[in-house]
Structure formats: C-alpha cells, structure tokens
C-alpha cells in the first residue's frame, strides 16, 4: 500500500528535491539529505521561525519550551535545555545508569507476569522509556502497577496528533481565518484541539507543581524543573542587578 512518503518521493523525482505543496497553505518540502542539511545546519538561523499557528493558544507562542516556541524564544529555550541535560548526564554514564535501572524494572515486571501467553506489551514498553524521561524532568518514576496518569497522557497525546493531522477544517482554517469564528464549525476547526492541548498541559502543570514542592534552593537541582527554575531565577536577579547598575 502506498503512503505519503511514496507520494513525496515521486514528486521529488518529478519536480526536484525542493518543491511546494498547497494544502491549502503553501508548504515547502525538502526531500533530500543535502537540502535538509543546508537548511537546518548550514543556514539554521534562517529557519528558526515556525509557521503561522492554527491554534494561537498553546502552539508556537512565546515561552512555550522547545517544541512550541518560536524565533529567539526557541533558540534561548533550546540552549538552556541542552545545558541542563548535559549537567544531568545526557550522553554520559549518569544517563546510562538511569536507562539501565529502567530496563531492570521492566524485566522485573515481565518476570512477575504469570500468564505470559497473553501480555499487552504496549504499557510496559511505554513505561521503560517514559520513566527515564519522567525522572529527568520531574524527579520520580512510575510504578508499573500505578501508572494511569502517564498512560492517559500518552493516549491523549496520540489523540491530539491524530485529530490535528487528519482535520481538513484545521488546514482550511489556517488559510481562511473566518472559519475560526463560525458557530459550531469553529469547534471542530480549532476549539476541540485547544481542549486536547489544555488536557496535556494540565498533566505537565501538575507534575511541575509536585516537583516544586520538593525544591530546595540550598541543594543541587534534582530534576529539570528545579534546574530550569534556578536558571530563570538567576537570570531575573542578574537582569535586576544590571538595571540597578545602569540606573546608578
């Protein structure tokens, strides 16, 4: 069966490695390695912008982390995130130990399953990866018998991606903005996607609040949330100091 990748390849063979699709907004497709490298490595600063958002609330806004931020905000968040992850051992032995621990828990869970002829591998495989991420971000791991919040988050995220990518109204509302204000239609074009985003962000906020309850400024950060807060607070103090020095 053919898929989108096959169609993109056929178009690139006919029109070259760089071409435009109108869906209905124009989307430039770079279909070869050399073009991708030139765009995002050699001339990366020219491509840090994001497309005009379909959903103003939650996507591609200021101060929206690495994935959803835009322009200079994206550059600063990315730089800061890489610095924090390096401090936490990304690519070093410390991160390797976290991965090994997660795998050990995964194997221990599988060994406890009595009927191994009927095993749903979806949840344990999700957890073996998610626990490494969750511990790095929020400072705790999920138990295999008590992980409903995480599974619900994963399923909500999959629902958002499916609804977002398959909605023709969403695509057309990015070109014809009046669609976003038509009663009933605007719900299917925009508002239902915002509801999904808010559900996902609620999970993040809850975990951030829980992590900050354990924050101690006198000790080294235990997770990404602590480290990010420390950095933001330090930047704020530095800015205030610079302002005071300037005034004086």
C-alpha positions in Angstrom: 0.0 0.0 0.0 1.2 3.5 -0.9 1.7 6.1 1.7 2.6 9.8 1.9 6.3 9.0 1.8 5.9 7.3 -1.6 4.0 10.3 -3.0 6.6 12.7 -1.7 9.4 10.6 -3.3 7.5 10.5 -6.7 7.0 14.3 -6.6 10.7 14.9 -5.7 11.8 12.7 -8.7 9.5 14.8 -11.0 10.0 18.3 -9.6 13.3 18.1 -7.8 14.4 17.8 -4.2 12.7 21.1 -3.2 9.1 21.8 -4.1 5.9 23.3 -2.7 2.6 21.7 -1.8 -0.5 23.7 -1.3 -2.6 22.1 1.5 -4.2 24.8 1.1 -1.4 26.9 2.6 1.9 26.6 0.8 4.3 24.1 2.4 7.8 23.8 1.1 9.1 20.2 1.1 12.8 19.4 1.3 13.2 15.8 0.1 16.9 15.1 0.2 19.7 15.0 2.8 21.8 17.8 1.2 18.8 20.2 1.2 17.9 19.4 4.8 21.5 19.8 6.0 21.8 23.2 4.2 18.5 24.4 5.6 18.8 23.3 9.3 22.5 23.1 9.8 24.4 25.4 7.5 21.7 28.1 7.5 19.9 27.1 10.7 19.3 30.7 11.9 17.3 31.4 8.8 14.9 28.6 9.6 14.2 29.0 13.3 10.7 30.5 12.6 7.6 28.4 12.8 4.6 28.5 10.5 1.7 30.8 11.4 -0.2 29.0 14.2 -3.6 27.4 13.6 -4.1 27.4 17.3 -2.9 30.6 18.9 -3.2 29.3 22.5 -0.7 26.6 23.2 1.2 26.3 19.9 4.2 28.3 18.8 3.9 31.0 21.4 6.4 32.9 23.4 7.8 31.0 26.4 6.5 27.6 25.3 9.6 25.5 25.8 11.5 24.0 22.9 8.8 22.3 20.8 6.1 25.0 20.7 8.2 28.2 21.0 9.3 30.4 18.1 12.2 32.5 17.0 14.6 33.9 19.7 12.4 32.3 22.4 13.0 28.9 20.8 16.8 29.5 20.5 17.1 30.5 24.1 14.9 27.6 25.4 16.9 25.1 23.3 20.2 26.4 24.5 19.1 26.4 28.1 17.6 22.9 27.9 20.7 21.4 26.3 22.9 22.9 29.0 20.6 21.5 31.8 20.5 18.0 30.2 24.3 17.9 29.9 24.5 18.7 33.6 22.2 15.8 34.2 24.5 13.5 32.3 22.9 13.3 28.9 25.3 11.2 26.7 27.3 10.3 29.8 27.4 7.5 32.4 24.8 9.0 34.6 22.1 8.8 31.9 23.2 5.3 31.1 22.6 4.3 34.7 19.1 5.7 34.5 18.4 3.7 31.4 19.8 0.5 32.9 17.6 1.0 36.0 14.5 1.5 33.9 15.3 -1.7 31.9 15.8 -3.7 35.1 12.4 -2.6 36.4 10.9 -3.5 33.0 12.4 -7.0 33.1 11.4 -7.5 36.7 7.8 -6.6 35.8 7.7 -9.0 32.9 9.1 -11.8 35.1 6.2 -11.4 37.6 3.6 -12.0 34.9 2.2 -15.5 35.4 0.3 -16.0 32.1 3.0 -15.0 29.5 0.8 -16.1 26.6 -1.4 -13.0 27.0 0.8 -10.0 27.6 0.0 -6.5 26.4 3.4 -5.0 25.7 2.2 -1.5 25.0 2.2 -0.3 28.5 5.5 -1.8 29.7 7.3 -0.6 26.6 5.9 2.9 27.1 7.0 2.9 30.7 10.5 1.7 30.1 11.1 4.8 28.0 8.9 7.2 29.8 10.3 6.5 33.2 13.8 7.7 32.1 12.2 10.9 30.7 9.9 11.4 33.7 12.7 11.0 36.2 14.8 13.5 34.4 12.0 16.1 34.0 10.2 15.7 37.3 12.4 13.6 39.6 10.2 10.5 40.0 9.4 7.2 38.3 6.1 5.4 37.8 5.4 2.0 39.2 4.1 -0.5 36.7 1.1 -1.2 38.7 0.2 2.5 39.3 0.8 4.5 36.1 -2.6 5.5 34.9 -1.8 9.3 34.7 1.1 8.6 32.4 -0.9 6.2 30.2 -3.8 8.7 30.0 -1.3 11.4 28.9 0.2 9.2 26.2 -3.3 8.3 24.9 -4.4 12.0 25.0 -1.3 13.0 23.1 -1.9 10.3 20.4 -5.5 11.5 20.1 -4.3 15.1 19.7 -1.8 14.2 16.9 -4.4 12.1 15.1 -7.1 14.7 15.3 -4.7 17.5 14.4 -3.2 15.9 11.4 -6.5 14.4 10.0 -8.7 17.5 10.3 -9.3 19.2 6.9 -11.1 22.1 8.8 -7.9 22.8 10.7 -5.9 23.1 7.4 -8.5 25.3 5.8 -8.9 27.5 8.9 -5.2 28.3 8.6 -5.8 29.8 5.2 -9.3 31.1 5.7 -9.3 32.6 9.2 -13.0 33.4 9.1 -13.7 29.7 9.6 -12.4 30.1 13.2 -15.4 32.3 14.1 -18.3 30.4 12.5 -20.5 28.8 15.3 -20.2 25.0 15.6 -17.7 24.8 12.7 -15.1 26.7 14.8 -15.3 23.9 17.5 -14.2 21.2 15.0 -11.7 23.5 13.3 -9.9 24.9 16.4 -11.6 24.7 19.8 -11.5 20.9 20.2 -7.8 20.9 19.5 -7.3 23.6 22.2 -9.2 21.3 24.7 -6.8 18.5 23.9 -3.8 20.8 24.4 -5.2 22.0 27.7 -5.6 18.4 28.9 -2.0 17.7 28.1 -0.7 20.9 29.7 -2.7 20.1 32.8 -0.6 16.9 33.3 2.6 19.0 32.9 1.4 21.7 35.3 0.5 19.1 38.0 3.9 17.4 37.7 5.7 20.8 37.8 3.8 21.8 40.9 4.6 18.5 42.6 8.3 18.9 41.7 8.4 22.4 43.0 7.1 21.3 46.4 10.4 19.5 46.8 12.5 22.3 45.6 15.3 23.4 47.9 17.4 26.4 46.8 20.3 25.3 49.1 20.8 22.0 47.3 21.6 20.9 43.7 18.6 20.6 41.4 17.2 17.1 41.4 15.3 17.4 38.1 14.9 19.5 35.0 12.1 21.5 36.6 14.4 22.5 39.5 17.3 23.4 37.2 15.1 25.4 34.9 13.6 27.4 37.8 17.1 28.0 39.2 18.2 29.3 35.9 15.2 31.6 35.4 15.6 33.0 38.9 19.3 33.6 38.4 18.5 35.4 35.1 15.9 37.5 36.8 18.3 38.5 39.6 21.0 39.3 37.0 18.6 41.4 35.0 17.6 43.3 38.1 21.3 43.8 39.0 22.0 45.1 35.5 19.1 47.5 35.7 20.3 48.8 39.1 23.8 49.3 37.9 22.5 51.1 34.8 20.4 53.5 36.9 23.3 54.2 39.3 
